[in-house]
Amino acid sequence: MSHSARRRILLTTASVTGLTLAVPAWAGLLRTPPQALGPFYPQQLPLDDDNDLVSVAGQSGIARGEICNLHGRIVDETGQPLAAARVEIWQCNAFGRYHHPGDRGERPLDPNFQCYGRFVTGSDGGYRFRTIKPVAYPGRAPHVHFAITVAGQPPLITQMYVAGAAENAGDGLLQSVRDPLARAALIVPFEQPAGGGNLLARFDIVLATPGRAEPGSR
C-alpha cells in the first residue's frame, strides 16, 4: 500500500470516528488544502477582534443570521496538537456583504456583526468562535475564511464550506481542489444539537509537521 493511500485511510478513519489517532512514523493525516486569501481580508482590523463575532463592543444588539458555535483543533500531520497557533476567521454578514471598503454591493451592513475574529490555541490545539452560519453571495458558495499562523511556518490560508449547500457544486474555488478527499475535508456539516440551542460545526485543520522529511527523501 502506498504512503498516499495510508494517509487517506487514516484521514477517513479520523473523520468518521472523531478520534485523535496515535499514528505510526510512516503515516500522516492529509494536510488541509490551501485556498485563496480573497479580496476582503480586513484592511484595518476592528477594535473588537475577539472570538465572538455576533456581539460587538459598544453595540446592544446581536448579529442577524443563524448563530453557530464553530470549533476545532489545529494539529500536525501526526495528529499532535499545535499550541499557540493564531487562528483568524472572516466572513460576510447574513446579507452577503463584507465589512470591507472593496465590497460595494447594495447588500446592507450589519452593525452587530464583527465579520472578523481571532483566537490563539492552547495546549490541546483547540479553537472556538461564536459566529453565524455562512451564507452565499453572487458567485460564491457559503464559506468562512481561515488563516492559521504557527511560529516557524508560513501561514495556511484556507476556506471552510457548508455541507449540503447547493452552491458548492458551482463554486470554482472549492472545485479547484481536485483530490476528492482533500475537497471533502473543507466541507463541514452545521448541526442542531439534540437539546436545542445554537448550531454546531467542527472544522479540524492539519498543518505540515515542522521539520518532517517528505516520504522517500534523504
Secondary structure, 3 states (H helix, E strand, C coil): CCHHHHHHHHHHHHHHHCCCCCCCCCCCCCCCCCCCCCCCCCCCCCCCCCCECCCCCCCCCCCCCCEEEEEEEEEECCCCECCCCEEEEECCCCCCCCCCCCCCCCCCCCCCCCCEEEEECCCCCEEEEEEECCCCECCECCEEEEEEECCCCCCEEEEEEECCCHHHHHCHHHHCCCCHHHHHCCEECCECCCCCCCEEEECCEEECCCCCCCCCCC
